[in-house]
Amino acid sequence: MAQSQFPFEYPGEPHRRKHGPAGYSHYTKYREWLRDEFEFRCVYCLRRETWEMREASWEIDHFWPRAIRPDRALEYDNLIYACRRCNNCKRSHVFPNPCRHAYDKHLRVDQDGAIRGVTRHGRRMIRLLKLDSPSARHYREAKIRSVRSLAQTDPRGYVLVMGYPCDDELPDIGALHAKVPRNTRPAGVAQSCLARRSRGELPETY
C-alpha cells in the first residue's frame, strides 16, 4: 500500500491556515470553517468524519484552553477540529501547535496500528490522549487493514473511506464568507473544498 494511501499519516509540514473568520459571538459558529480548514478529520488522532456519524463525534478544541487563555476563546487561530474522544482527553493540556509543528516529527503510526512518540512531546501526547490504548490500537489496525483491502479489491469503496464528504456535507464557505462579520483571509474562500470540487480540482482521496 502506497504511503499516500495510509490512513494515519501525520502531516509532514505545519498546517497553514487558509481561513480567517472573525467576529462571531460564540466559538461554535466557527465549526463549518474548521471542518473545511482541517479537512474533516481530527488533528490529534486523524480520525475522519466519513468513518462515523459526524454529529455525535466531532467538537471544537481550544488550542490554548479557555481556563488558561479566556481572552482567546473566540479567536479562530486558537481553534482546532478534533474528535470528541481526543477533545475530552486533552482538557486543559497544551500540545505542540499543529500550525507551527509538523506532527509527523512527533508521532508515527506503524502498519500494525501501533503508534510511536518520536519526541518527548509526541510521547506526552500519546499518554495524555490515550492514543496507544488497546482500543485505539485495535481501531487503527482494523482501519489500516480495511483500507488496504479496499485499495486492492474495491476502488469505489476505497474512495468512500479515504475521500472527502459528499457534496451536501461540504461547507459552503462562500455563503459563510458573505455573512461573517470579518474575514482576515478572504482568499481562502476559493480554496475551500466545495469550491475546489466545483472546479474539478479536489482529489478523490487524501
TIKEVEX-880288 format. One line per 5 residues: number of its first residue (from 1); their letters; for each residue y, x, z of N, C-alpha, C, O. Coordinates in Angstrom, 2 decimals, decimal comma, always signed. Last residue first. Example, Ala and Ser with C-alpha at 12.3 -4.5 7.8 and 13.67 -1.06 7.14 Angstrom:
2
2) sa) -2,25/+12,85/+7,08/-1,06/+13,67/+7,14/+0,03/+12,90/+7,87/+1,14/+13,41/+8,04 | -5,69/+13,19/+7,80/-4,50/+12,30/+7,80/-3,30/+13,20/+7,80/-3,32/+14,24/+8,46
//
This chain:
206
206) ytepl) +11,57/-7,52/-0,10/+12,35/-6,43/+0,51/+11,62/-5,92/+1,74/+12,10/-5,00/+2,41 | +11,26/-9,33/-3,22/+10,79/-8,89/-1,91/+11,68/-7,77/-1,39/+12,45/-7,17/-2,14 | +12,85/-9,99/-5,41/+11,90/-10,96/-4,90/+11,43/-10,63/-3,49/+11,23/-11,52/-2,67 | +16,38/-9,12/-5,14/+14,98/-8,83/-5,43/+14,05/-9,90/-4,85/+14,41/-10,61/-3,91 | +19,15/-10,57/-6,63/+18,42/-10,49/-5,38/+16,94/-10,21/-5,68/+16,31/-10,98/-6,40
201) egrsr) +20,36/-11,01/-9,04/+20,36/-9,63/-8,52/+19,57/-9,48/-7,23/+19,35/-8,36/-6,78 | +21,03/-13,39/-10,26/+19,77/-12,77/-10,63/+19,62/-11,35/-10,10/+18,85/-10,56/-10,65 | +23,19/-14,67/-9,30/+23,43/-13,72/-10,40/+22,15/-13,04/-10,87/+22,19/-12,21/-11,77 | +22,09/-16,07/-7,22/+22,67/-16,84/-8,32/+22,96/-15,96/-9,53/+22,99/-16,45/-10,66 | +21,44/-13,96/-5,52/+20,36/-14,70/-6,19/+20,90/-15,50/-7,37/+20,24/-15,59/-8,40
196) ralcs) +23,99/-13,21/-4,68/+23,19/-12,26/-5,47/+22,05/-12,97/-6,19/+21,72/-12,64/-7,33 | +24,70/-15,50/-3,25/+25,49/-15,09/-4,41/+24,70/-14,13/-5,29/+24,74/-14,24/-6,52 | +22,74/-15,44/-1,24/+22,81/-16,58/-2,16/+23,59/-16,22/-3,42/+23,20/-16,59/-4,52 | +23,33/-13,01/+0,08/+22,04/-13,19/-0,59/+22,08/-14,34/-1,60/+21,51/-14,22/-2,68 | +26,57/-11,59/-0,60/+25,66/-12,42/+0,18/+24,39/-12,68/-0,62/+24,38/-12,57/-1,85
191) qavga) +28,45/-10,27/-2,04/+27,20/-9,55/-1,78/+26,24/-10,34/-0,89/+25,21/-9,81/-0,48 | +30,66/-11,85/-2,09/+29,96/-11,65/-3,36/+28,63/-10,92/-3,19/+27,78/-10,95/-4,08 | +31,44/-11,52/+0,58/+31,03/-12,85/+0,08/+30,21/-12,70/-1,20/+29,18/-13,35/-1,36 | +32,41/-8,99/+1,05/+31,02/-9,27/+1,37/+30,53/-10,61/+0,87/+29,32/-10,82/+0,74 | +35,09/-8,97/+0,65/+34,26/-8,52/-0,47/+32,78/-8,80/-0,22/+31,99/-8,83/-1,16
186) prtnr) +36,25/-9,61/+3,09/+36,02/-10,69/+2,11/+35,15/-10,27/+0,94/+34,54/-11,12/+0,29 | +36,33/-8,68/+5,92/+35,57/-8,05/+4,83/+35,26/-9,10/+3,76/+34,09/-9,43/+3,55 | +37,67/-10,17/+7,73/+38,18/-8,82/+7,51/+37,43/-8,09/+6,40/+37,85/-7,01/+5,97 | +38,70/-13,34/+7,79/+37,56/-12,55/+7,32/+38,07/-11,16/+6,95/+38,80/-11,00/+5,98 | +39,50/-16,20/+9,83/+39,83/-14,90/+9,23/+38,55/-14,24/+8,75/+37,45/-14,55/+9,23
181) pvkah) +38,50/-18,88/+10,10/+39,91/-18,56/+10,38/+40,36/-17,24/+9,73/+41,45/-17,16/+9,17 | +36,48/-20,19/+7,43/+36,60/-19,31/+8,59/+38,07/-18,98/+8,84/+38,82/-18,80/+7,88 | +36,37/-21,61/+5,05/+36,75/-22,33/+6,25/+36,96/-21,44/+7,47/+37,56/-21,88/+8,45 | +35,53/-19,98/+3,02/+36,66/-20,88/+2,74/+37,18/-21,56/+3,99/+38,32/-22,05/+4,01 | +33,28/-18,81/+4,09/+34,49/-18,00/+3,95/+35,72/-18,89/+3,74/+36,81/-18,58/+4,21
176) lagid) +31,42/-20,86/+3,77/+31,85/-20,46/+5,12/+33,15/-19,68/+5,08/+34,02/-19,87/+5,92 | +31,15/-20,81/+1,00/+31,68/-22,02/+1,65/+32,15/-21,70/+3,06/+33,18/-22,23/+3,49 | +30,04/-18,22/+0,72/+31,29/-18,59/+0,04/+31,94/-19,80/+0,69/+33,15/-19,81/+0,90 | +27,66/-18,37/+2,05/+28,72/-17,58/+2,66/+30,06/-17,89/+2,00/+31,11/-17,81/+2,65 | +25,38/-20,39/+2,59/+26,42/-20,37/+1,57/+27,64/-19,68/+2,16/+28,53/-20,33/+2,71
171) pledd) +22,23/-18,99/+3,56/+23,57/-19,47/+3,91/+24,53/-19,39/+2,73/+24,50/-18,43/+1,97 | +19,16/-20,20/+2,39/+20,12/-19,10/+2,31/+21,52/-19,63/+2,64/+21,95/-20,62/+2,05 | +17,61/-22,41/+2,26/+17,67/-21,75/+3,56/+18,63/-20,55/+3,55/+18,88/-19,95/+4,60 | +17,53/-23,23/-0,32/+18,22/-24,11/+0,61/+18,27/-23,56/+2,04/+18,88/-24,16/+2,92 | +16,03/-21,09/-1,54/+17,46/-21,29/-1,80/+18,16/-22,13/-0,75/+19,26/-21,79/-0,31
166) cpygm) +13,85/-19,48/+0,91/+14,12/-20,25/-0,30/+15,61/-20,59/-0,38/+16,35/-20,41/+0,58 | +14,21/-16,10/+2,25/+14,02/-17,54/+2,36/+14,32/-18,25/+1,04/+14,97/-17,68/+0,16 | +12,74/-13,22/+0,53/+13,83/-13,91/+1,23/+13,51/-15,39/+1,38/+12,61/-15,89/+0,70 | +9,35/-11,94/+0,92/+10,58/-12,25/+0,22/+11,62/-12,90/+1,12/+11,39/-13,10/+2,31 | +6,89/-11,62/+2,02/+7,78/-10,46/+2,05/+9,11/-10,71/+1,33/+9,91/-9,78/+1,17
161) vlvyg) +5,62/-14,11/+1,72/+5,61/-13,43/+3,02/+6,68/-12,35/+3,10/+7,31/-12,18/+4,15 | +5,99/-14,80/-0,95/+6,35/-15,77/+0,10/+6,46/-15,09/+1,46/+7,32/-15,46/+2,26 | +4,94/-12,56/-2,23/+6,37/-12,84/-2,34/+6,81/-13,80/-1,24/+7,89/-13,64/-0,67 | +2,22/-12,92/-1,61/+2,92/-11,73/-1,15/+4,44/-11,95/-1,17/+5,14/-11,57/-0,24 | +1,63/-15,25/-2,98/+1,58/-15,25/-1,53/+2,31/-14,07/-0,94/+2,96/-14,18/+0,11
156) rpdtq) +1,85/-14,20/-5,57/+2,76/-15,26/-5,13/+2,79/-15,34/-3,60/+3,86/-15,49/-3,01 | -0,25/-12,28/-5,62/+1,15/-11,89/-5,79/+2,14/-12,94/-5,31/+3,15/-12,60/-4,70 | -2,98/-11,68/-4,19/-2,21/-12,92/-4,32/-0,72/-12,61/-4,44/+0,00/-12,68/-3,45 | -4,26/-9,19/-3,92/-5,01/-10,34/-4,44/-4,19/-11,58/-4,75/-4,64/-12,44/-5,51 | -2,64/-7,14/-2,96/-3,74/-6,81/-3,86/-4,34/-8,02/-4,56/-4,88/-7,90/-5,66
151) alsrv) -0,82/-8,30/-1,29/-0,31/-7,43/-2,34/-1,38/-7,14/-3,39/-1,07/-6,92/-4,56 | -2,54/-9,55/+0,53/-1,78/-10,36/-0,42/-1,26/-9,52/-1,58/-1,27/-9,97/-2,73 | -3,47/-7,31/+1,96/-4,40/-8,14/+1,21/-3,67/-8,97/+0,15/-4,13/-9,07/-0,99 | -1,09/-6,39/+3,14/-1,87/-5,52/+2,26/-2,82/-6,33/+1,38/-2,94/-6,06/+0,19 | -0,41/-8,60/+4,70/+0,47/-8,19/+3,61/-0,28/-7,30/+2,62/-0,12/-7,44/+1,41
146) srika) -2,54/-8,59/+6,52/-2,30/-9,75/+5,66/-1,46/-9,37/+4,45/-1,76/-9,75/+3,32 | -2,23/-6,15/+7,80/-3,45/-6,41/+7,04/-3,26/-7,58/+6,07/-3,76/-7,55/+4,95 | +0,30/-6,60/+8,98/+0,12/-5,49/+8,04/-1,12/-5,73/+7,18/-1,07/-5,54/+5,96 | -0,29/-8,75/+10,70/+0,66/-8,93/+9,60/+0,50/-7,83/+8,55/+0,57/-8,11/+7,36 | -2,13/-7,56/+12,45/-2,52/-8,73/+11,66/-1,59/-8,92/+10,47/-2,04/-9,22/+9,37
141) eryhr) -0,51/-5,55/+13,56/-1,69/-5,20/+12,79/-2,14/-6,36/+11,90/-2,49/-6,16/+10,74 | +1,48/-7,12/+14,87/+1,84/-6,21/+13,77/+0,62/-5,86/+12,92/+0,69/-5,88/+11,69 | -0,08/-8,52/+16,77/+0,74/-9,25/+15,80/+1,05/-8,36/+14,59/+0,92/-8,79/+13,45 | -1,12/-6,39/+18,27/-2,03/-7,28/+17,53/-1,27/-8,03/+16,44/-1,76/-8,17/+15,32 | +1,24/-5,44/+19,42/+0,48/-4,57/+18,52/-0,48/-5,41/+17,67/-0,63/-5,15/+16,47
136) aspsd) +1,94/-7,65/+20,95/+2,85/-7,18/+19,90/+2,11/-6,30/+18,91/+2,32/-6,41/+17,70 | -0,25/-7,83/+22,71/+0,04/-8,95/+21,80/+0,96/-8,52/+20,66/+0,78/-8,96/+19,52 | -0,11/-5,34/+24,12/-1,28/-5,69/+23,29/-0,99/-6,81/+22,29/-1,44/-6,75/+21,15 | +3,17/-3,89/+23,65/+2,23/-4,71/+24,41/+1,04/-5,03/+23,53/+1,15/-5,00/+22,30 | +5,15/-2,43/+22,50/+3,79/-1,92/+22,37/+2,83/-2,67/+23,28/+1,77/-2,14/+23,63
131) lkllr) +7,55/-3,65/+23,06/+7,14/-3,59/+21,66/+5,71/-3,08/+21,48/+5,12/-3,27/+20,41 | +9,07/-4,32/+25,29/+7,62/-4,59/+25,29/+7,06/-4,59/+23,86/+6,21/-5,42/+23,51 | +11,62/-3,56/+25,56/+11,39/-4,71/+24,69/+9,91/-5,10/+24,60/+9,55/-6,06/+23,93 | +11,28/-1,35/+27,22/+12,05/-2,49/+27,70/+11,85/-3,74/+26,85/+11,90/-4,86/+27,37 | +9,59/+0,39/+25,67/+9,23/-0,02/+27,03/+9,97/-1,29/+27,43/+9,34/-2,23/+27,94
126) imrrg) +10,94/+0,71/+23,27/+9,57/+0,20/+23,27/+9,21/-0,34/+24,64/+8,59/-1,39/+24,76 | +13,35/+1,81/+24,20/+13,35/+0,51/+23,53/+11,95/-0,10/+23,54/+11,80/-1,29/+23,80 | +12,39/+4,26/+25,16/+13,01/+3,30/+26,09/+13,03/+1,90/+25,48/+12,75/+0,92/+26,17 | +11,56/+5,46/+22,81/+10,56/+5,17/+23,85/+11,11/+4,17/+24,87/+10,37/+3,33/+25,37 | +14,05/+5,69/+21,53/+13,00/+4,86/+20,96/+11,96/+4,49/+22,00/+11,51/+3,34/+22,06
121) hrtvg) +15,32/+7,50/+23,24/+15,90/+6,17/+23,04/+14,84/+5,20/+22,48/+14,75/+4,05/+22,90 | +13,72/+9,71/+22,93/+13,72/+9,06/+24,24/+14,34/+7,66/+24,14/+13,95/+6,75/+24,86 | +12,11/+9,32/+19,69/+13,09/+9,89/+20,60/+13,00/+9,19/+21,95/+12,29/+8,19/+22,10 | +10,02/+7,95/+18,63/+10,24/+9,31/+18,15/+11,22/+10,06/+19,05/+11,17/+11,28/+19,15 | +7,64/+5,87/+19,81/+9,02/+6,25/+20,05/+9,21/+7,70/+19,67/+8,64/+8,59/+20,30
116) riagd) +5,50/+3,94/+17,77/+5,77/+5,20/+18,46/+7,26/+5,38/+18,65/+8,06/+5,07/+17,77 | +3,10/+1,35/+17,64/+4,49/+1,76/+17,47/+4,74/+3,00/+18,33/+4,27/+3,09/+19,46 | +0,30/+0,18/+15,77/+0,84/+0,90/+16,92/+2,28/+1,33/+16,62/+2,62/+1,62/+15,47 | -0,66/-0,84/+13,40/+0,19/-1,69/+14,22/+0,75/-1,02/+15,45/+1,60/-1,60/+16,13 | -1,95/+0,89/+11,77/-2,79/+0,08/+12,64/-1,99/-0,81/+13,58/-2,56/-1,47/+14,45
111) qdvrl) +0,06/+2,30/+10,51/-0,67/+1,30/+9,72/-1,58/+0,41/+10,58/-1,93/-0,69/+10,17 | +2,82/+2,53/+12,86/+1,68/+3,05/+12,11/+0,95/+1,92/+11,40/+1,19/+0,74/+11,67 | +6,29/+2,67/+13,08/+5,10/+1,82/+13,20/+4,02/+2,40/+12,31/+4,26/+2,71/+11,14 | +8,79/+4,30/+14,93/+7,89/+4,32/+13,78/+6,69/+3,44/+14,07/+6,13/+3,47/+15,17 | +12,13/+4,89/+15,99/+10,92/+4,06/+16,06/+10,10/+4,18/+14,79/+10,65/+4,17/+13,68
106) hkdya) +14,25/+6,66/+15,50/+13,86/+6,39/+16,88/+12,50/+5,71/+16,99/+11,78/+5,91/+17,97 | +14,79/+6,78/+12,90/+14,87/+8,05/+13,61/+14,40/+7,90/+15,06/+14,18/+8,89/+15,75 | +14,82/+4,22/+12,11/+13,59/+4,95/+11,84/+13,63/+6,36/+12,42/+12,61/+7,06/+12,43 | +17,38/+3,32/+12,71/+16,32/+3,07/+13,69/+15,02/+3,80/+13,36/+14,18/+3,98/+14,24 | +20,25/+5,13/+12,51/+19,11/+4,68/+11,70/+17,92/+4,53/+12,63/+17,50/+5,49/+13,27
101) hrcpn) +23,19/+4,10/+14,16/+21,96/+4,88/+14,21/+20,92/+4,28/+13,28/+20,72/+3,06/+13,27 | +25,23/+2,35/+13,81/+25,58/+3,77/+13,93/+24,35/+4,68/+13,88/+24,46/+5,87/+13,60 | +24,22/-0,11/+13,81/+25,26/+0,14/+12,83/+25,77/+1,59/+12,90/+26,64/+1,99/+12,13 | +22,52/-0,22/+15,95/+21,92/-0,12/+14,62/+22,94/+0,09/+13,51/+22,57/+0,44/+12,39 | +23,16/+1,70/+18,76/+23,76/+0,70/+17,88/+23,17/+0,84/+16,48/+23,29/+1,90/+15,86
96) pfvhs) +20,65/+2,10/+21,20/+21,43/+2,68/+20,10/+21,93/+1,59/+19,16/+21,19/+0,66/+18,82 | +21,11/-0,45/+23,80/+20,30/+0,45/+23,00/+21,19/+1,15/+21,96/+22,37/+0,82/+21,85 | +21,48/-1,74/+26,98/+22,21/-1,28/+25,80/+21,36/-0,24/+25,09/+20,93/+0,74/+25,70 | +20,52/-4,71/+28,78/+20,31/-3,31/+28,39/+21,13/-2,99/+27,14/+21,44/-3,88/+26,34 | +20,57/-7,29/+29,63/+21,84/-6,54/+29,72/+21,66/-5,06/+29,38/+22,54/-4,25/+29,66
91) rkcnn) +18,13/-8,47/+27,48/+19,01/-8,87/+28,59/+20,31/-8,05/+28,57/+21,06/-8,12/+27,60 | +15,74/-7,86/+26,08/+16,88/-6,93/+26,09/+17,83/-7,21/+27,24/+18,28/-6,28/+27,91 | +14,02/-10,03/+26,27/+13,66/-8,76/+26,92/+14,85/-7,82/+27,05/+14,96/-7,08/+28,03 | +15,36/-11,95/+24,79/+15,07/-12,21/+26,19/+14,72/-10,93/+26,94/+15,08/-10,77/+28,11 | +15,41/-10,70/+22,29/+16,67/-11,00/+22,97/+16,44/-11,25/+24,46/+17,24/-10,82/+25,29
86) crrca) +12,69/-10,61/+21,65/+13,43/-9,36/+21,87/+14,73/-9,62/+22,62/+15,10/-8,84/+23,50 | +12,16/-13,42/+21,50/+11,40/-12,54/+22,38/+12,18/-11,26/+22,68/+12,31/-10,87/+23,84 | +13,90/-14,41/+19,54/+14,05/-14,84/+20,93/+13,33/-13,89/+21,89/+13,84/-13,60/+22,97 | +15,14/-11,88/+17,30/+14,21/-12,93/+17,67/+14,36/-13,24/+19,16/+14,87/-12,43/+19,93 | +18,57/-11,41/+16,28/+17,34/-10,99/+16,95/+16,42/-12,18/+17,18/+16,86/-13,32/+17,24
81) yilnd) +21,50/-10,08/+15,00/+20,49/-11,13/+14,83/+19,16/-10,64/+15,39/+18,69/-9,56/+15,03 | +24,40/-9,29/+16,88/+23,21/-8,84/+16,16/+22,22/-10,00/+16,09/+22,13/-10,81/+17,01 | +27,83/-8,52/+17,45/+26,74/-9,49/+17,40/+25,63/-9,03/+16,47/+25,87/-8,45/+15,41 | +30,04/-7,01/+17,31/+29,24/-6,84/+18,52/+28,02/-7,75/+18,52/+27,25/-7,75/+19,48 | +31,41/-7,78/+15,11/+30,75/-6,49/+15,05/+29,97/-6,16/+16,31/+29,30/-5,12/+16,37
76) yelar) +32,57/-10,19/+16,02/+31,46/-10,21/+15,08/+30,70/-8,90/+15,07/+29,47/-8,89/+15,03 | +33,36/-11,05/+19,24/+33,61/-10,04/+18,21/+32,39/-9,93/+17,30/+31,30/-9,60/+17,76 | +33,12/-12,58/+21,46/+33,38/-13,28/+20,20/+33,65/-12,31/+19,05/+34,12/-12,73/+17,99 | +32,72/-10,75/+23,54/+31,76/-11,84/+23,36/+31,91/-12,54/+22,01/+30,92/-13,05/+21,47 | +34,24/-8,72/+24,43/+33,68/-8,58/+23,08/+32,71/-9,71/+22,74/+31,97/-9,63/+21,75
71) dpria) +34,94/-9,17/+27,03/+36,02/-9,17/+26,05/+35,52/-9,08/+24,61/+36,28/-9,34/+23,68 | +32,68/-8,72/+28,52/+33,02/-10,11/+28,18/+34,12/-10,20/+27,13/+34,22/-11,21/+26,43 | +30,70/-6,40/+28,78/+31,92/-6,46/+27,97/+32,22/-7,90/+27,58/+32,04/-8,27/+26,42 | +28,66/-7,04/+30,63/+29,31/-5,73/+30,67/+30,65/-5,76/+29,95/+31,64/-5,21/+30,44 | +27,84/-9,59/+30,13/+28,01/-9,20/+31,53/+28,75/-7,89/+31,67/+29,40/-7,63/+32,69
66) rpwfh) +27,48/-9,58/+27,38/+28,65/-10,26/+27,93/+28,90/-9,90/+29,38/+30,05/-9,90/+29,83 | +26,39/-6,39/+26,11/+26,16/-7,68/+26,78/+27,44/-8,26/+27,36/+28,35/-7,54/+27,77 | +26,85/-5,18/+23,07/+27,39/-4,96/+24,40/+27,28/-6,29/+25,13/+28,01/-7,23/+24,80 | +25,36/-6,93/+21,32/+25,02/-5,52/+21,48/+25,54/-5,00/+22,82/+24,78/-4,45/+23,62 | +24,16/-10,03/+21,86/+25,39/-9,25/+22,04/+25,00/-7,80/+22,26/+24,38/-7,47/+23,27
61) diews) +22,19/-11,86/+19,56/+22,26/-10,88/+20,64/+23,64/-10,24/+20,67/+24,22/-9,95/+19,62 | +21,21/-15,02/+18,79/+22,27/-14,05/+18,58/+22,33/-13,14/+19,80/+22,50/-13,61/+20,93 | +17,84/-15,92/+17,69/+19,01/-16,00/+18,54/+20,04/-14,94/+18,15/+19,79/-14,09/+17,30 | +14,94/-17,78/+16,81/+15,96/-16,80/+16,46/+17,25/-17,02/+17,24/+17,69/-18,15/+17,43 | +12,95/-19,77/+17,06/+12,61/-18,38/+17,34/+13,73/-17,36/+17,19/+13,49/-16,17/+17,41
56) aerme) +13,21/-22,35/+16,18/+12,71/-22,17/+17,54/+12,67/-20,70/+17,96/+12,38/-20,42/+19,12 | +14,11/-22,25/+13,56/+14,92/-22,95/+14,54/+14,50/-22,64/+15,98/+15,33/-22,67/+16,89 | +12,10/-20,91/+12,02/+13,35/-20,26/+12,38/+14,06/-20,93/+13,55/+14,56/-20,25/+14,44 | +8,74/-20,53/+12,35/+9,78/-21,55/+12,36/+11,08/-20,96/+12,87/+11,16/-20,54/+14,03 | +7,77/-17,52/+10,52/+7,61/-18,57/+11,53/+8,75/-19,56/+11,47/+9,64/-19,44/+10,62
51) wterr) +8,29/-15,75/+8,51/+6,98/-15,66/+9,15/+6,75/-16,76/+10,18/+5,63/-16,91/+10,66 | +10,83/-15,87/+7,63/+9,83/-16,50/+6,78/+8,44/-16,46/+7,40/+7,52/-17,08/+6,88 | +12,24/-14,30/+9,47/+12,31/-15,76/+9,54/+11,18/-16,42/+8,77/+10,62/-17,42/+9,23 | +10,38/-11,45/+10,67/+11,17/-12,15/+9,66/+11,16/-13,67/+9,87/+10,19/-14,23/+10,38 | +10,64/-8,68/+12,89/+10,03/-9,98/+12,58/+10,96/-10,76/+11,65/+12,17/-10,74/+11,82
46) lcyvc) +11,72/-6,30/+13,73/+11,59/-6,52/+12,29/+10,83/-7,80/+11,93/+10,44/-7,98/+10,77 | +12,51/-5,73/+16,29/+11,07/-5,69/+16,01/+10,73/-5,94/+14,55/+9,58/-5,79/+14,15 | +15,40/-5,55/+16,08/+14,63/-4,72/+17,01/+13,14/-4,63/+16,67/+12,57/-3,54/+16,76 | +16,52/-7,31/+14,28/+16,89/-5,90/+14,20/+15,91/-5,03/+14,98/+15,62/-3,90/+14,58 | +14,69/-9,78/+12,69/+15,11/-9,23/+13,98/+15,39/-7,74/+13,83/+14,55/-7,00/+13,31
41) rfefe) +15,96/-11,13/+9,59/+14,93/-10,54/+10,43/+15,53/-9,93/+11,69/+16,71/-9,62/+11,75 | +17,80/-11,83/+7,60/+16,84/-12,82/+8,09/+15,68/-12,20/+8,87/+14,56/-12,70/+8,82 | +19,66/-9,79/+6,98/+18,59/-10,15/+6,05/+17,44/-10,88/+6,74/+16,27/-10,60/+6,49 | +21,91/-9,46/+8,46/+20,74/-8,68/+8,84/+19,47/-9,12/+8,10/+18,36/-8,86/+8,54 | +23,72/-11,23/+7,12/+24,07/-9,83/+7,43/+22,82/-8,97/+7,65/+22,70/-7,88/+7,08
36) drlwe) +22,53/-13,73/+7,16/+22,71/-13,05/+5,89/+22,93/-11,55/+6,12/+22,40/-10,72/+5,38 | +22,64/-14,16/+9,94/+21,39/-14,29/+9,21/+21,46/-13,52/+7,90/+20,56/-12,75/+7,57 | +25,39/-13,93/+10,40/+24,48/-12,90/+10,91/+23,11/-12,98/+10,25/+22,48/-11,95/+10,02 | +26,40/-16,26/+9,22/+26,86/-14,95/+8,75/+25,87/-13,86/+9,16/+25,56/-12,97/+8,37 | +25,14/-18,14/+10,83/+24,79/-18,06/+9,41/+25,25/-16,75/+8,79/+24,57/-16,19/+7,93
31) rykty) +26,36/-17,58/+13,45/+24,92/-17,49/+13,18/+24,60/-17,31/+11,71/+23,85/-16,40/+11,36 | +28,87/-17,83/+14,41/+28,64/-16,71/+13,50/+27,18/-16,64/+13,03/+26,82/-15,73/+12,28 | +28,91/-19,78/+16,28/+29,47/-20,13/+14,97/+29,21/-19,03/+13,94/+29,32/-19,27/+12,73 | +28,18/-18,65/+18,66/+27,13/-19,26/+17,86/+27,61/-19,67/+16,47/+26,79/-19,90/+15,57 | +30,56/-17,84/+19,90/+29,80/-16,85/+19,14/+28,70/-17,47/+18,28/+28,31/-16,89/+17,27
26) hsyga) +33,39/-19,93/+19,44/+32,14/-19,66/+20,14/+31,27/-18,76/+19,27/+31,25/-18,90/+18,05 | +35,63/-20,08/+17,88/+35,81/-20,32/+19,31/+34,55/-20,05/+20,12/+34,61/-19,95/+21,35 | +36,38/-17,62/+15,36/+35,63/-18,77/+15,86/+35,77/-18,88/+17,38/+36,00/-17,88/+18,06 | +37,64/-15,28/+14,53/+38,45/-16,42/+14,91/+37,71/-17,64/+15,37/+38,34/-18,63/+15,74 | +36,01/-13,79/+11,67/+36,69/-13,70/+12,98/+37,42/-15,01/+13,25/+37,78/-15,74/+12,33
21) pghkr) +33,69/-12,02/+9,59/+34,36/-13,25/+10,03/+34,97/-13,07/+11,41/+34,48/-12,28/+12,22 | +32,78/-9,87/+7,82/+33,71/-9,65/+8,92/+34,42/-10,91/+9,36/+35,65/-10,90/+9,50 | +29,94/-8,31/+6,18/+30,77/-9,45/+6,54/+31,68/-9,13/+7,73/+31,38/-8,24/+8,53 | +28,56/-5,97/+5,97/+29,24/-6,43/+4,77/+30,16/-7,60/+5,06/+31,08/-7,88/+4,29 | +27,87/-3,06/+7,88/+28,19/-4,49/+7,85/+28,96/-4,84/+6,58/+29,87/-4,13/+6,16
16) rhpeg) +25,26/-1,01/+7,51/+26,68/-1,09/+7,17/+27,05/-2,56/+6,99/+26,59/-3,22/+6,06 | +22,93/+0,49/+9,64/+23,34/-0,72/+8,94/+24,86/-0,70/+8,72/+25,63/-0,42/+9,64 | +21,92/+3,87/+8,96/+22,58/+2,86/+9,83/+22,98/+1,64/+9,01/+23,32/+1,75/+7,83 | +18,80/+4,32/+7,21/+20,23/+4,54/+7,34/+20,82/+3,54/+8,31/+20,26/+2,45/+8,48 | +16,23/+3,49/+7,14/+16,46/+4,93/+7,16/+17,92/+5,31/+7,26/+18,25/+6,49/+7,39
11) pyefp) +14,94/+0,76/+9,06/+15,91/+1,30/+8,10/+16,12/+2,80/+8,27/+16,18/+3,32/+9,39 | +11,37/+0,57/+9,55/+12,73/+0,55/+10,08/+13,69/+1,21/+9,09/+13,29/+2,12/+8,36 | +8,92/-1,36/+8,35/+9,59/-0,11/+8,03/+11,04/-0,19/+8,52/+11,85/-0,93/+7,97 | +6,88/-3,33/+8,40/+7,53/-2,86/+9,63/+8,15/-1,48/+9,42/+7,93/-0,56/+10,21 | +5,58/-3,99/+6,03/+6,45/-4,99/+6,64/+7,19/-4,53/+7,89/+8,04/-5,26/+8,40
6) fqsqa) +5,53/-2,09/+3,11/+5,15/-2,08/+4,52/+6,10/-2,99/+5,29/+7,31/-2,81/+5,22 | +6,29/-1,75/+0,56/+5,60/-2,99/+0,86/+5,23/-3,09/+2,33/+4,66/-4,10/+2,75 | +7,30/+0,76/+0,42/+8,26/-0,33/+0,26/+7,63/-1,69/+0,57/+8,34/-2,66/+0,82 | +4,99/+2,31/+0,51/+5,82/+2,21/+1,71/+6,80/+1,06/+1,62/+7,11/+0,44/+2,63 | +2,14/+0,69/-0,97/+3,36/+1,49/-1,06/+4,22/+1,27/+0,17/+4,20/+0,21/+0,78
1) m) -1,20/+0,86/+0,00/+0,00/+0,00/+0,00/+1,24/+0,88/+0,00/+1,38/+1,74/+0,87
//
